[in-house]
Amino acid sequence: MFWDVLAVMVMMFLGSTFFWPWLRERPFIFLGYWAACAWLTILAALLAVYDMAKVRLDAKHARDELKREFFRNDDSDSSHDSRPN
């Protein structure tokens, strides 16, 4: 994802400064260049959404595992201490 965002930033910089006169003279290359830049931008956004979903899912699994571990230990501790008074 880092490399994708870096490539988009470099492409945007080069396309709006150094390549601008050359791209302006060639309309199909202009459209292709900026379409590639747009595709990489959309790819970065999709990777970010995937990453957020993966982090949330991993956190949910970790939380569920902690609940299972806590309640398993809680049940085993309470069974040893359940003496009649």
C-alpha positions as CSV (number, residue, x, y, z in Angstrom):
1,M,0.0,0.0,0.0
2,F,2.9,2.3,0.8
3,W,4.4,1.8,-2.7
4,D,1.0,2.3,-4.3
5,V,0.4,5.7,-2.6
6,L,4.0,6.7,-3.4
7,A,3.6,5.8,-7.1
8,V,0.4,7.8,-7.2
9,M,2.0,10.9,-5.7
10,V,5.0,10.7,-8.0
11,M,2.7,10.2,-11.1
12,M,0.5,13.2,-10.0
13,F,3.6,15.4,-9.5
14,L,5.2,14.4,-12.8
15,G,2.0,14.5,-14.8
16,S,1.2,18.0,-13.6
17,T,4.7,19.4,-14.0
18,F,7.3,17.8,-16.2
19,F,5.0,15.7,-18.4
20,W,2.3,18.3,-18.8
21,P,3.3,19.7,-22.2
22,W,4.0,16.3,-23.6
23,L,0.7,14.8,-22.3
24,R,-1.3,17.9,-23.5
25,E,-0.2,17.3,-27.1
26,R,-1.2,13.6,-27.0
27,P,-4.9,13.2,-25.9
28,F,-5.0,9.4,-25.8
29,I,-1.8,9.2,-23.8
30,F,-3.1,11.9,-21.6
31,L,-6.3,9.9,-20.9
32,G,-4.4,6.7,-20.4
33,Y,-1.9,8.3,-18.0
34,W,-4.5,9.9,-15.8
35,A,-6.7,6.7,-16.0
36,A,-3.7,4.8,-14.6
37,C,-3.2,7.4,-11.9
38,A,-7.0,7.1,-11.0
39,W,-6.8,3.3,-11.0
40,L,-3.9,3.3,-8.6
41,T,-5.7,5.8,-6.4
42,I,-8.8,3.6,-6.3
43,L,-6.6,0.6,-5.6
44,A,-5.1,2.5,-2.6
45,A,-8.5,3.3,-1.3
46,L,-9.7,-0.3,-1.7
47,L,-6.6,-1.6,0.1
48,A,-7.2,0.8,3.0
49,V,-10.8,-0.5,3.3
50,Y,-9.6,-4.1,3.3
51,D,-6.9,-3.2,5.9
52,M,-9.5,-1.6,8.2
53,A,-11.8,-4.6,7.8
54,K,-9.0,-7.0,8.5
55,V,-7.9,-5.1,11.7
56,R,-11.5,-5.1,12.9
57,L,-11.9,-8.8,12.3
58,D,-8.6,-9.6,14.0
59,A,-9.6,-7.5,17.0
60,K,-12.9,-9.3,17.2
61,H,-11.2,-12.7,17.1
62,A,-8.8,-11.6,19.8
63,R,-11.6,-10.3,22.0
64,D,-13.6,-13.5,21.6
65,E,-10.5,-15.6,22.5
66,L,-9.9,-13.5,25.6
67,K,-13.6,-13.9,26.6
68,R,-13.3,-17.7,26.2
69,E,-10.0,-17.8,28.2
70,F,-11.4,-15.6,31.0
71,F,-14.6,-17.5,31.4
72,R,-12.9,-20.9,31.2
73,N,-10.5,-19.8,34.0
74,D,-13.3,-18.2,36.0
75,D,-15.4,-21.5,35.9
76,S,-12.4,-23.6,36.9
77,D,-11.6,-21.2,39.8
78,S,-15.2,-21.1,41.1
79,S,-15.5,-24.9,41.0
80,H,-12.6,-25.2,43.5
81,D,-13.9,-22.5,45.8
82,S,-17.5,-23.7,46.0
83,R,-17.5,-25.2,49.5
84,P,-20.6,-25.1,51.6
85,N,-20.5,-22.7,54.6
